[in-house]
């Protein structure tokens, strides 16, 4: 850091008293090595720090990413939630890793630039168009590089990053993609056909989604942090961002995949 004192911001999930207590422990430990401030993630303003420590679950990581809005600051996730796929450290792991964890080289995670009307956002996991209201089929047109591809009929469509490939897209039948690969995933949600399968698109693809008709209410969700109504005649454009989300990892991706999602287990054969 060129002799300057490192600035660390600790944020926590304000809905969790456990996260708040863990954040105070983390702040006390970090303060021995850096200037440290702390705030609830929902009450933080503009982030001005060299490193952010997000204490909570994956939702806390995503909220932190939206506060950063594409600014490339390393984020360390401390898990006090349930699954914690992105929050790789326990509080004890983190404290035992000080001060090296604050200087660790982060993984550069691909992000999405998402725009609708005059608004725009960055996404770490995904952006999706989903039906809301009564359980009617949503019809959503997919364009890639301004060329019409298909009309999905179902509950919606998810466009995910490789990081988001282990989130909602995975639950909808999408493939797992390692974070170092720069591609866009297009995964239909409960398609009303046997032939609509997920697509893997190159990093320079520009995806456009739009309601095919006005019979079903449709909303745009960005990382579960933004919910906006999308009406017939409007469209959502999604492309790979020039910015990256910098995530400090404790262990290799496939280890996390096995320990968190029990991926790749061997069959348990009975005795013959």
C-alpha positions as CSV (number, residue, x, y, z in Angstrom):
1,X,0.0,0.0,0.0
2,X,3.0,2.3,-0.4
3,X,3.4,3.0,3.3
4,X,-0.2,4.2,3.7
5,X,-2.5,2.7,6.3
6,X,-5.0,0.3,4.8
7,X,-8.7,1.3,5.1
8,X,-11.1,-1.6,5.8
9,X,-14.9,-1.4,6.0
10,X,-16.8,-4.2,7.8
11,X,-20.4,-4.5,6.7
12,X,-23.0,-6.9,8.2
13,X,-26.5,-8.1,7.6
14,X,-28.6,-5.9,9.8
15,X,-31.3,-8.5,10.0
16,X,-29.1,-10.9,11.9
17,X,-27.9,-10.3,15.5
18,X,-25.4,-13.1,15.0
19,X,-23.9,-11.2,12.0
20,X,-23.7,-8.0,14.1
21,X,-21.9,-9.8,16.9
22,X,-19.5,-11.5,14.4
23,X,-18.9,-8.1,12.7
24,X,-17.8,-6.6,16.0
25,X,-15.3,-9.5,16.5
26,X,-14.0,-9.0,13.0
27,X,-13.7,-5.2,13.4
28,X,-11.7,-5.7,16.6
29,X,-9.3,-8.1,14.9
30,X,-8.9,-6.0,11.8
31,X,-8.3,-2.8,13.9
32,X,-5.0,-4.3,15.0
33,X,-3.7,-4.0,11.4
34,X,-5.7,-1.3,9.6
35,X,-8.0,1.7,10.0
36,X,-11.4,0.0,10.3
37,X,-15.0,1.2,10.2
38,X,-18.2,-0.8,10.4
39,X,-21.8,-0.3,9.4
40,X,-24.9,-2.4,8.6
41,X,-24.9,-3.1,4.9
42,X,-28.4,-1.6,4.4
43,X,-27.3,1.7,6.0
44,X,-23.9,2.2,4.3
45,X,-23.5,5.0,1.8
46,X,-20.8,5.2,-0.8
47,X,-18.0,2.8,0.0
48,X,-14.5,4.3,0.3
49,X,-12.2,1.6,1.5
50,X,-9.3,-0.6,0.3
51,X,-10.9,-3.8,1.4
52,X,-14.5,-4.7,2.4
53,X,-15.3,-7.5,4.8
54,X,-18.9,-8.6,4.4
55,X,-20.3,-10.5,7.4
56,X,-23.6,-12.5,6.8
57,X,-24.5,-14.7,3.9
58,X,-24.4,-14.5,0.1
59,X,-27.1,-11.9,0.2
60,X,-24.8,-9.6,2.1
61,X,-22.1,-10.1,-0.6
62,X,-24.6,-9.2,-3.3
63,X,-25.8,-6.1,-1.4
64,X,-22.1,-5.1,-1.0
65,X,-21.6,-5.5,-4.7
66,X,-24.5,-3.2,-5.5
67,X,-23.1,-0.6,-3.1
68,X,-19.8,-0.8,-4.9
69,X,-21.6,-0.4,-8.3
70,X,-18.7,-1.7,-10.4
71,X,-15.9,-0.1,-8.3
72,X,-13.2,-2.8,-8.0
73,X,-12.5,-3.2,-4.3
74,X,-11.6,-6.6,-2.9
75,X,-14.4,-8.2,-0.8
76,X,-13.9,-10.9,1.8
77,X,-17.0,-12.9,2.8
78,X,-17.5,-14.1,6.4
79,X,-20.3,-16.6,6.6
80,X,-22.9,-16.2,9.4
81,X,-25.7,-17.3,7.1
82,X,-26.9,-20.7,5.9
83,X,-25.2,-21.9,2.7
84,X,-22.6,-19.1,2.2
85,X,-21.2,-20.1,-1.2
86,X,-19.6,-16.7,-1.7
87,X,-18.9,-16.1,2.0
88,X,-16.0,-18.4,2.1
89,X,-14.6,-17.8,5.6
90,X,-16.0,-18.5,9.1
91,X,-15.3,-15.7,11.6
92,X,-12.6,-17.9,13.2
93,X,-11.0,-18.7,9.8
94,X,-10.9,-15.0,9.0
95,X,-9.4,-13.9,12.3
96,X,-6.7,-16.6,12.1
97,X,-5.8,-15.5,8.6
98,X,-5.1,-11.9,9.6
99,X,-3.4,-9.8,8.4
100,X,-2.5,-11.8,5.2
101,X,-6.2,-12.2,4.2
102,X,-6.4,-8.4,3.8
103,X,-3.6,-8.4,1.2
104,X,-4.6,-11.6,-0.6
105,X,-5.0,-11.5,-4.3
106,X,-8.7,-11.7,-5.1
107,X,-10.5,-13.7,-7.8
108,X,-11.8,-11.5,-10.6
109,X,-15.4,-12.4,-11.1
110,X,-17.3,-11.4,-14.3
111,X,-20.2,-9.0,-13.8
112,X,-23.2,-8.0,-15.9
113,X,-24.3,-4.6,-17.1
114,X,-28.0,-4.5,-17.0
115,X,-30.1,-1.7,-18.4
116,X,-33.9,-1.0,-18.6
117,X,-35.3,2.3,-19.8
118,X,-33.0,5.0,-18.2
119,X,-31.8,2.9,-15.3
120,X,-28.8,0.6,-15.2
121,X,-27.2,-1.8,-12.6
122,X,-24.3,-4.2,-12.2
123,X,-24.9,-7.8,-11.3
124,X,-22.6,-10.4,-9.8
125,X,-25.0,-13.4,-10.1
126,X,-27.8,-12.8,-12.5
127,X,-30.5,-10.7,-14.0
128,X,-33.9,-12.3,-14.8
129,X,-37.3,-11.6,-16.2
130,X,-39.9,-13.4,-14.2
131,X,-43.7,-13.5,-14.1
132,X,-45.5,-12.0,-11.1
133,X,-49.1,-12.0,-10.0
134,X,-51.5,-14.8,-11.0
135,X,-49.9,-18.1,-12.2
136,X,-50.1,-17.5,-15.9
137,X,-47.4,-18.4,-18.5
138,X,-45.1,-15.6,-19.4
139,X,-44.0,-15.2,-23.0
140,X,-40.5,-13.5,-23.3
141,X,-38.6,-12.8,-26.5
142,X,-34.9,-13.5,-26.6
143,X,-32.6,-11.5,-28.9
144,X,-28.8,-12.0,-29.2
145,X,-26.8,-9.3,-30.9
146,X,-30.1,-7.8,-32.1
147,X,-31.2,-11.1,-33.8
148,X,-34.3,-12.8,-32.7
149,X,-33.6,-16.2,-31.2
150,X,-36.8,-17.6,-29.6
151,X,-39.8,-16.9,-27.5
152,X,-39.7,-18.6,-24.1
153,X,-43.0,-19.7,-22.6
154,X,-42.8,-20.4,-18.9
155,X,-42.1,-18.7,-15.6
156,X,-39.2,-16.5,-17.0
157,X,-35.6,-16.4,-18.1
158,X,-32.4,-16.0,-16.1
159,X,-29.2,-14.5,-17.6
160,X,-26.3,-15.5,-15.3
161,X,-22.6,-15.1,-14.9
162,X,-20.3,-18.0,-14.2
163,X,-20.5,-17.0,-10.5
164,X,-24.3,-17.0,-10.8
165,X,-24.2,-20.5,-12.5
166,X,-24.3,-22.0,-9.0
167,X,-27.3,-19.9,-7.9
168,X,-30.9,-19.7,-9.4
169,X,-29.7,-20.8,-12.8
170,X,-28.4,-24.1,-11.3
171,X,-31.8,-24.7,-9.7
172,X,-33.4,-24.2,-13.1
173,X,-31.2,-26.8,-14.7
174,X,-28.4,-24.6,-15.9
175,X,-24.8,-25.8,-16.1
176,X,-22.0,-25.2,-13.6
177,X,-19.3,-22.9,-15.0
178,X,-16.0,-22.2,-13.3
179,X,-15.6,-18.5,-12.4
180,X,-12.5,-18.0,-14.7
181,X,-14.6,-18.6,-17.8
182,X,-16.2,-15.5,-19.3
183,X,-19.5,-16.5,-20.8
184,X,-23.2,-15.6,-20.4
185,X,-25.7,-18.3,-19.5
186,X,-29.3,-18.0,-20.6
187,X,-31.6,-20.4,-18.6
188,X,-35.3,-20.6,-19.0
189,X,-37.4,-21.0,-15.9
190,X,-39.9,-23.9,-16.1
191,X,-40.3,-23.7,-19.9
192,X,-43.5,-25.1,-21.2
193,X,-41.8,-27.3,-23.7
194,X,-39.2,-30.1,-23.8
195,X,-36.9,-28.4,-26.3
196,X,-35.9,-25.2,-24.6
197,X,-32.6,-25.8,-22.9
198,X,-30.0,-23.4,-21.4
199,X,-27.7,-21.5,-23.8
200,X,-24.0,-20.6,-23.2
201,X,-23.1,-17.4,-25.1
202,X,-19.7,-15.8,-25.7
203,X,-18.6,-13.0,-23.5
204,X,-19.2,-10.3,-26.2
205,X,-22.8,-11.3,-26.8
206,X,-25.5,-8.7,-26.1
207,X,-28.7,-10.2,-24.8
208,X,-32.1,-8.4,-25.0
209,X,-35.2,-9.7,-23.3
210,X,-38.7,-8.3,-23.8
211,X,-42.2,-9.3,-22.9
212,X,-43.8,-10.8,-26.0
213,X,-47.3,-9.7,-24.9
214,X,-49.1,-7.9,-22.1
215,X,-51.1,-10.7,-20.7
216,X,-48.8,-11.5,-17.8
217,X,-47.1,-9.1,-15.4
218,X,-43.3,-9.4,-15.7
219,X,-40.6,-8.0,-13.4
220,X,-36.9,-7.6,-13.8
221,X,-34.8,-8.8,-10.8
222,X,-31.1,-8.0,-10.6
223,X,-29.2,-10.1,-8.0
224,X,-32.4,-10.2,-6.0
225,X,-31.6,-6.6,-5.0
226,X,-33.6,-4.7,-7.6
227,X,-37.2,-5.4,-8.7
228,X,-38.7,-3.4,-11.6
229,X,-41.8,-3.9,-13.6
230,X,-41.2,-4.5,-17.3
231,X,-44.1,-3.8,-19.6
232,X,-44.9,-4.8,-23.2
233,X,-42.9,-2.6,-25.5
234,X,-40.0,-2.3,-23.0
235,X,-36.8,-4.3,-23.1
236,X,-33.9,-5.2,-20.8
237,X,-30.4,-5.3,-22.2
238,X,-27.7,-7.5,-20.6
239,X,-24.0,-7.7,-21.5
240,X,-20.7,-8.6,-19.8
241,X,-19.4,-5.6,-17.8
242,X,-15.9,-4.1,-18.2
243,X,-15.7,-4.1,-14.4
244,X,-15.1,-7.2,-12.2
245,X,-16.2,-8.2,-8.8
246,X,-13.1,-8.9,-6.7
247,X,-13.7,-11.8,-4.3
248,X,-11.1,-13.1,-1.8
249,X,-11.4,-16.9,-1.7
250,X,-10.3,-19.2,1.1
251,X,-10.3,-22.4,-1.0
252,X,-10.4,-23.6,-4.5
253,X,-13.7,-23.5,-6.4
254,X,-14.2,-27.3,-6.7
255,X,-13.6,-27.7,-3.0
256,X,-16.3,-25.2,-2.3
257,X,-18.6,-26.9,-4.8
258,X,-18.2,-30.2,-3.0
259,X,-18.4,-28.9,0.5
260,X,-21.3,-26.4,0.0
261,X,-23.4,-28.2,-2.7
262,X,-22.2,-31.8,-2.2
263,X,-21.3,-31.9,-5.9
264,X,-19.5,-34.8,-7.4
265,X,-20.3,-37.4,-4.8
266,X,-19.6,-41.0,-5.6
267,X,-22.5,-43.5,-5.7
268,X,-23.0,-45.5,-2.5
269,X,-23.2,-49.1,-3.6
270,X,-24.6,-51.6,-1.2
271,X,-22.8,-54.8,-0.3
272,X,-23.2,-57.6,-2.7
